Amino acid sequence: MVTVAFRYVRMVILSALFFAYLLFPSLYRIGDYVRQTNPWSGQKYVELAFSPIQAELACLYGHPIPGADSHYRDEHGVQVSTARTNTTAVTEPIPNIVHFIFGLQNPLRNPQAGHFDFLCYLAVRSAIVSLRPDTIYLHYTYLPSDHSNNNTNVDDPMNNPWIRRLSKHIRLIHHPPPATDNNNIQYSHLSDMMRLQFLLEKGGIYLDMDAFALRSFHDLLNPPAGRDVVLGHEGGNRWGLCNGIMAARPNSTFVSRWLASYEHVDFSREWNYHSVRLPKKLAGLHPSEICALAPDAFFWPTWTWRHVHWMHEELDTNTTQFWQEKIDRHGGSLFGNQVAYHAWSQMAWDRHLSGLTPEVVRRKDTRFNLLVRQFMEEDL
């Protein structure tokens, strides 16, 4: 009798575990939804409505900042700033070059590192089409193809079909792996430091691999003298300045100070302090060194559950027409002051981005797909 009861209990437990396994993705999504949308999550503050202030609009459109330094362009188109000290300084524009970083982790040992895929291709294509840069640098350590199963593909980027498509428009810059390539390295923070180093040395534009340039950056590449870095606020409450999209002149004092702050930091104890909150703090301490943009320039909609869903929900015919007309009217963006969109892959990958293919982007009408279709080559 005991044996029969034991077998019955074991069967019930195994059945429960089996069904839990089958339902895990749905249960996980439900739990994630509740975690993110409950009244105590704080996401409602990130989603707060906002209005750009004059200084933010001046930085976006290359105008003098009210109450700050005035500037004009000479007969050669070079910006000249007249500071309150009655001295003049000739300031070159931010270089129209683009930096991407990908593949710092070995995907053969760290499958979660991902591959240079269709979404990455679209991000680089957006820079090619919208920014028309002098150079695009793709900094990498590993660039395997989607289906690599041997070390050859890791070593040769041209085995990746998306890299082959982009190869005429990009310069591949290989960086050797860290001396101690192990699981203790915080690769996200390594990427944070590398992007600042590249901007400090060469200047230009930095874009995350899930960031899409929607329109020209021409105006914002001409910030007033001394304001050598352009960052965008994250969140309607402007709680931070995000490093996912940046532009800077070489040798920026602000970037140098920011990079120096990474020394002697235990990154296992923090997530986004140095990448979002610290630059906001530094901007408050050194406001004359930075041009800060309103949230809708780079980082709106945000990473919250509702905003991500809004970007990827399927649209009916009338709504599609409404947003397509807006995109056409704004020259490629959803909103009048938007020049880029960060797709927040950490929040959107499982639910939306992982399933994107050329066919899905062309066929399915979502706000995100409407934005990025313009970057697909015709033979895809």
C-alpha positions as CSV (number, residue, x, y, z in Angstrom):
1,M,0.0,0.0,0.0
2,V,2.8,2.4,0.9
3,T,4.6,1.5,-2.4
4,V,1.4,2.3,-4.4
5,A,1.0,5.6,-2.6
6,F,4.6,6.5,-3.1
7,R,4.3,5.8,-6.8
8,Y,1.2,7.9,-7.0
9,V,2.8,10.9,-5.2
10,R,5.9,10.6,-7.4
11,M,3.8,10.5,-10.6
12,V,1.9,13.6,-9.4
13,I,5.1,15.5,-8.7
14,L,6.7,14.5,-12.0
15,S,3.6,15.5,-13.9
16,A,3.5,18.8,-12.1
17,L,7.2,19.4,-12.9
18,F,6.6,18.5,-16.5
19,F,3.6,20.9,-17.0
20,A,5.6,23.6,-15.1
21,Y,8.4,23.1,-17.6
22,L,6.0,23.4,-20.6
23,L,4.3,26.5,-19.1
24,F,7.5,28.1,-17.8
25,P,7.8,30.7,-20.7
26,S,4.3,31.8,-20.1
27,L,4.6,31.8,-16.3
28,Y,7.9,33.8,-16.6
29,R,6.3,36.4,-18.9
30,I,3.3,36.8,-16.5
31,G,5.7,37.2,-13.5
32,D,7.8,39.6,-15.5
33,Y,4.7,41.6,-16.5
34,V,3.5,41.8,-12.8
35,R,7.0,42.7,-11.6
36,Q,7.4,45.6,-14.1
37,T,3.9,47.0,-14.1
38,N,2.8,46.9,-10.5
39,P,2.3,50.3,-8.8
40,W,5.6,50.0,-6.8
41,S,7.8,49.1,-9.8
42,G,8.7,52.8,-10.4
43,Q,8.2,52.4,-14.2
44,K,5.4,55.0,-14.1
45,Y,8.0,57.7,-13.2
46,V,10.2,56.6,-16.2
47,E,7.1,57.0,-18.4
48,L,6.2,60.5,-17.2
49,A,5.2,63.0,-19.8
50,F,7.8,65.7,-20.4
51,S,8.5,68.8,-22.5
52,P,11.9,69.6,-24.0
53,I,13.5,72.7,-22.4
54,Q,15.1,75.5,-24.5
55,A,18.7,74.3,-23.7
56,E,17.9,70.8,-24.9
57,L,16.4,72.0,-28.1
58,A,19.3,74.3,-28.7
59,C,21.7,71.4,-28.4
60,L,19.6,69.3,-30.7
61,Y,19.4,71.8,-33.5
62,G,22.8,73.5,-33.1
63,H,21.5,76.8,-31.8
64,P,23.0,79.0,-29.1
65,I,22.1,77.9,-25.6
66,P,20.0,80.6,-23.9
67,G,21.9,82.2,-21.1
68,A,25.1,80.4,-22.0
69,D,27.9,81.0,-24.5
70,S,26.9,82.5,-27.8
71,H,28.4,81.3,-31.1
72,Y,28.3,81.8,-34.8
73,R,29.8,80.4,-38.0
74,D,32.6,82.1,-39.9
75,E,32.8,82.3,-43.7
76,H,34.2,78.7,-43.8
77,G,31.3,77.3,-41.8
78,V,33.5,76.7,-38.8
79,Q,31.7,77.4,-35.4
80,V,33.2,80.3,-33.4
81,S,32.1,80.6,-29.8
82,T,32.2,83.9,-27.9
83,A,32.3,83.2,-24.2
84,R,31.5,85.7,-21.5
85,T,35.2,86.2,-21.0
86,N,35.1,88.1,-24.4
87,T,37.6,85.5,-25.8
88,T,36.8,83.6,-28.9
89,A,37.5,79.9,-29.6
90,V,37.2,78.2,-32.9
91,T,35.6,74.8,-32.5
92,E,35.5,72.0,-35.0
93,P,32.3,69.9,-35.3
94,I,32.1,66.5,-33.7
95,P,33.6,64.1,-36.3
96,N,30.9,62.3,-38.4
97,I,32.4,58.8,-37.7
98,V,30.5,56.0,-35.9
99,H,31.7,53.4,-33.4
100,F,29.9,50.1,-32.7
101,I,31.1,47.5,-30.3
102,F,30.2,43.8,-30.5
103,G,31.4,40.3,-29.5
104,L,33.6,40.9,-26.5
105,Q,32.6,37.5,-25.1
106,N,33.4,34.2,-26.9
107,P,30.0,32.8,-27.9
108,L,31.4,29.2,-28.0
109,R,32.0,29.4,-24.3
110,N,29.3,31.9,-23.5
111,P,26.2,31.2,-25.6
112,Q,24.3,34.1,-24.0
113,A,26.8,36.4,-25.8
114,G,24.7,36.1,-29.0
115,H,25.7,36.5,-32.6
116,F,26.0,39.4,-35.0
117,D,22.5,38.9,-36.4
118,F,19.8,40.6,-38.5
119,L,19.1,43.2,-35.8
120,C,22.8,44.1,-35.6
121,Y,22.8,44.4,-39.4
122,L,19.8,46.8,-39.3
123,A,21.5,49.0,-36.6
124,V,24.6,49.4,-38.8
125,R,22.5,50.0,-41.9
126,S,20.7,52.7,-40.0
127,A,24.0,54.5,-39.5
128,I,25.0,54.1,-43.1
129,V,21.6,55.4,-44.5
130,S,20.8,58.1,-41.9
131,L,24.2,59.5,-40.9
132,R,26.2,59.1,-44.1
133,P,29.4,58.9,-41.9
134,D,32.9,59.3,-43.1
135,T,33.8,56.0,-41.4
136,I,32.0,53.3,-39.4
137,Y,34.2,51.3,-37.0
138,L,33.0,48.0,-35.8
139,H,35.1,47.1,-32.8
140,Y,35.0,43.4,-32.0
141,T,36.8,40.5,-30.4
142,Y,34.5,37.6,-31.7
143,L,32.3,37.8,-34.8
144,P,30.9,34.3,-35.5
145,S,28.1,33.5,-37.9
146,D,24.7,32.5,-36.6
147,H,25.3,28.8,-36.9
148,S,29.0,28.6,-36.0
149,N,30.1,25.3,-34.4
150,N,33.8,25.6,-34.8
151,N,36.6,28.0,-34.0
152,T,37.1,28.9,-37.7
153,N,33.9,31.0,-37.7
154,V,35.0,32.8,-34.6
155,D,38.3,33.8,-36.1
156,D,37.0,35.0,-39.5
157,P,34.3,37.7,-39.5
158,M,33.6,37.1,-43.2
159,N,31.9,33.8,-42.3
160,N,29.1,35.9,-41.0
161,P,26.6,36.7,-43.8
162,W,25.5,40.0,-42.3
163,I,29.1,41.1,-41.9
164,R,29.7,40.2,-45.6
165,R,26.8,42.4,-46.6
166,L,28.1,45.3,-44.6
167,S,31.8,44.8,-45.4
168,K,32.1,47.6,-48.0
169,H,30.8,50.2,-45.6
170,I,32.6,49.3,-42.3
171,R,36.1,49.0,-40.9
172,L,36.5,46.0,-38.7
173,I,38.8,46.7,-35.7
174,H,39.8,43.6,-33.8
175,H,40.5,43.8,-30.1
176,P,42.2,40.9,-28.3
177,P,40.3,39.3,-25.4
178,P,41.2,40.4,-21.9
179,A,44.2,38.6,-20.4
180,T,41.9,36.8,-18.0
181,D,39.0,35.9,-20.2
182,N,36.7,34.3,-17.6
183,N,33.3,34.5,-16.2
184,N,34.4,37.1,-13.6
185,I,34.8,39.8,-16.2
186,Q,31.9,42.3,-16.4
187,Y,31.8,42.6,-20.1
188,S,29.0,45.2,-20.1
189,H,31.3,47.5,-18.1
190,L,34.3,46.6,-20.3
191,S,32.2,47.8,-23.2
192,D,31.3,51.0,-21.3
193,M,34.9,51.9,-20.8
194,M,35.9,51.0,-24.4
195,R,33.3,53.3,-25.9
196,L,34.5,56.2,-23.8
197,Q,38.1,55.5,-24.8
198,F,37.2,55.4,-28.5
199,L,35.4,58.8,-28.2
200,L,38.3,60.3,-26.2
201,E,40.8,59.2,-28.9
202,K,38.9,59.8,-32.1
203,G,35.6,61.5,-31.2
204,G,32.5,60.7,-33.2
205,I,29.2,58.9,-32.5
206,Y,28.8,55.8,-30.5
207,L,25.8,53.6,-31.0
208,D,24.8,50.4,-29.1
209,M,24.1,47.4,-31.4
210,D,20.4,47.9,-30.7
211,A,20.3,51.6,-31.4
212,F,19.0,53.0,-34.7
213,A,19.9,56.3,-36.3
214,L,16.7,57.6,-37.8
215,R,17.8,61.0,-39.1
216,S,20.9,62.9,-39.7
217,F,22.9,64.0,-36.6
218,H,24.3,67.0,-38.5
219,D,23.0,69.8,-36.2
220,L,23.8,68.1,-32.9
221,L,27.4,67.5,-34.1
222,N,27.9,71.2,-33.7
223,P,27.4,71.9,-30.0
224,P,28.7,75.2,-28.6
225,A,32.4,75.4,-27.8
226,G,33.4,73.7,-24.5
227,R,30.3,71.4,-24.7
228,D,32.2,68.6,-26.3
229,V,29.8,65.7,-25.6
230,V,26.2,65.1,-26.4
231,L,24.1,62.8,-24.3
232,G,20.4,62.0,-24.1
233,H,18.2,61.8,-21.0
234,E,16.7,58.5,-20.1
235,G,13.2,58.5,-18.9
236,G,10.5,61.1,-18.8
237,N,11.6,62.0,-15.3
238,R,15.2,62.6,-16.7
239,W,16.6,60.3,-14.0
240,G,19.9,59.7,-15.9
241,L,22.0,60.3,-19.0
242,C,22.4,57.1,-21.0
243,N,25.6,56.0,-22.7
244,G,23.8,53.8,-25.3
245,I,24.0,56.7,-27.8
246,M,26.6,59.4,-27.5
247,A,28.5,61.9,-29.6
248,A,31.7,63.7,-28.6
249,R,34.7,65.7,-29.8
250,P,38.0,64.0,-29.3
251,N,39.8,64.8,-26.1
252,S,36.6,65.8,-24.3
253,T,37.2,66.9,-20.7
254,F,33.8,65.5,-19.7
255,V,34.6,62.1,-21.3
256,S,38.1,62.0,-19.8
257,R,36.6,62.7,-16.3
258,W,33.9,60.1,-16.8
259,L,36.4,57.4,-18.0
260,A,38.7,58.1,-15.0
261,S,35.8,57.3,-12.7
262,Y,36.0,53.6,-13.7
263,E,39.3,53.1,-11.9
264,H,39.1,50.9,-8.7
265,V,35.4,50.2,-9.1
266,D,33.8,46.9,-8.0
267,F,31.4,46.4,-10.9
268,S,29.9,43.2,-9.3
269,R,28.1,45.6,-6.9
270,E,26.5,47.9,-9.5
271,W,24.5,47.8,-12.7
272,N,23.9,51.2,-14.3
273,Y,25.4,53.7,-12.0
274,H,28.5,54.5,-14.2
275,S,26.5,54.2,-17.5
276,V,23.4,56.3,-16.6
277,R,23.4,57.9,-13.2
278,L,27.0,59.1,-12.9
279,P,27.0,61.1,-16.2
280,K,23.8,62.8,-14.9
281,K,25.7,63.7,-11.7
282,L,28.8,64.9,-13.6
283,A,26.5,67.0,-15.9
284,G,25.2,68.7,-12.8
285,L,28.7,69.4,-11.5
286,H,30.0,70.5,-14.9
287,P,27.1,71.8,-17.0
288,S,29.2,73.9,-19.4
289,E,30.9,70.8,-20.7
290,I,27.9,68.9,-22.0
291,C,24.9,69.2,-24.2
292,A,22.1,67.2,-22.7
293,L,19.1,66.3,-24.9
294,A,15.5,65.7,-24.0
295,P,14.4,62.0,-23.7
296,D,12.7,61.9,-27.1
297,A,15.9,62.6,-29.0
298,F,17.5,59.2,-28.4
299,F,15.7,57.2,-25.7
300,W,11.9,57.5,-26.2
301,P,9.9,55.3,-26.0
302,T,11.7,53.9,-22.9
303,W,12.5,50.3,-21.8
304,T,9.4,49.8,-19.7
305,W,7.0,47.0,-20.3
306,R,4.2,49.2,-21.7
307,H,6.6,51.2,-23.9
308,V,8.2,48.1,-25.4
309,H,4.8,46.6,-26.0
310,W,3.7,49.8,-27.7
311,M,6.6,49.7,-30.1
312,H,6.0,46.1,-31.1
313,E,2.3,45.6,-31.0
314,E,0.7,44.7,-34.4
315,L,-1.2,47.7,-35.9
316,D,-4.4,47.7,-37.9
317,T,-4.5,49.4,-41.3
318,N,-5.6,52.8,-40.1
319,T,-3.1,53.0,-37.3
320,T,-0.3,51.8,-39.7
321,Q,-1.2,54.6,-42.1
322,F,-1.3,57.2,-39.3
323,W,2.2,56.3,-38.1
324,Q,3.7,55.9,-41.6
325,E,2.5,59.4,-42.4
326,K,4.1,60.7,-39.3
327,I,7.4,58.9,-40.0
328,D,7.4,60.3,-43.6
329,R,6.6,63.8,-42.3
330,H,9.4,63.7,-39.7
331,G,12.0,62.4,-42.1
332,G,12.2,58.9,-40.7
333,S,11.2,59.2,-37.0
334,L,8.1,58.8,-34.9
335,F,8.4,62.2,-33.3
336,G,9.5,65.6,-34.4
337,N,12.6,65.8,-32.1
338,Q,13.6,62.2,-32.4
339,V,16.8,61.4,-34.3
340,A,17.5,57.9,-33.0
341,Y,15.7,55.0,-31.2
342,H,17.2,52.6,-28.7
343,A,15.4,49.3,-28.9
344,W,16.3,48.1,-25.3
345,S,17.1,44.5,-26.3
346,Q,17.6,43.4,-22.7
347,M,13.9,44.1,-22.1
348,A,12.5,43.4,-25.6
349,W,14.6,40.4,-26.9
350,D,12.6,37.5,-25.6
351,R,9.2,39.0,-26.3
352,H,9.8,40.7,-29.6
353,L,13.3,41.2,-31.1
354,S,14.5,37.6,-31.1
355,G,11.8,36.6,-33.7
356,L,12.6,39.4,-36.2
357,T,13.5,38.3,-39.7
358,P,13.5,40.2,-43.0
359,E,10.2,38.7,-43.8
360,V,8.6,39.6,-40.4
361,V,9.9,43.2,-40.7
362,R,8.4,43.6,-44.2
363,R,5.1,41.8,-43.5
364,K,4.2,42.7,-39.9
365,D,3.1,46.3,-39.2
366,T,4.5,47.5,-35.9
367,R,5.9,50.9,-35.0
368,F,9.3,49.4,-34.7
369,N,9.1,47.6,-38.1
370,L,7.8,50.8,-39.8
371,L,10.9,52.6,-38.5
372,V,13.5,50.1,-39.6
373,R,12.1,48.9,-43.0
374,Q,13.9,51.8,-44.6
375,F,17.2,50.3,-43.7
376,M,16.7,46.9,-45.4
377,E,18.3,46.2,-48.7
378,E,15.9,45.4,-51.5
379,D,17.2,41.8,-52.0
380,L,16.3,40.8,-48.4
